[in-house]
């Protein structure tokens, strides 16, 4: 397949030491790193020249709208009176906390906050690497051409999968208590989806999956064909969490830091350099 050829090309660049060589988990890494970017985030962390036609695909923040993935990171409209990035993100989350179908609305408030702060950590590090990559990697290189070919390098597929997992938390878990509820349509089923990296057992199925269709048309196929056995937690025991909050948070921190790998940072920096349209 074209995806297999892309992976072989990646391995080749790594073995020959070609400038800009990326990892064989490029699509998975980048889909995680870019899925919730906004124009303001891109300008803050990567390049101030980014505009509306930035060419960075992201999951549609309006979770009940089509398309699931939009071609350009949107303008979020952060409150300019706030001076810190954290407060700007916090303000957007709180304004949309009860809005139907808006940005992670199926997740608990603490999860939404930890998510945006975790993503900011990725963007800070990827932004630093982006500036270095931009100085030495030619945007007209063969590598950049492969990176931009998101329909064949796997990135478009991973973004679609991410969109489904955000819209329908637990949809690929294999837990029928959760998945059966989605067969009737969009439901706000509150769970904590696992922080673990997605296992490789769904890669082949994902690369062959046809995402051209509405949510309603694809939900059953996603449930049946893209099971990744990732962790999930249906209900919270408030007393248990309170008693072990520190231990749980230390576990979460370890998981979050584990996702912040040099490979993910570098893959993201290369993608942003090769793909981003500057105005």
Secondary structure by P-SEA (a helix, b strand, c coil): caaaaaaaaaaaaaaaccccccccaaaaaaaaacccccaaaaaaccccccccccccccccccccccccccccccccccccccccaaaaaaaaaaaaccccccccccccaaaaaaaaaaaaaaaaaaaaaaaaaaaccccccaaaaaaacccccaaaaaaaaaaaaaaccccccccccccccccccccccccccccccccccaaaaaaaccccccccccaaaaacccccccccccccaaaaaaacaaaaaaaaaaaaaaaccaaaaaaaaaaaaaccccc
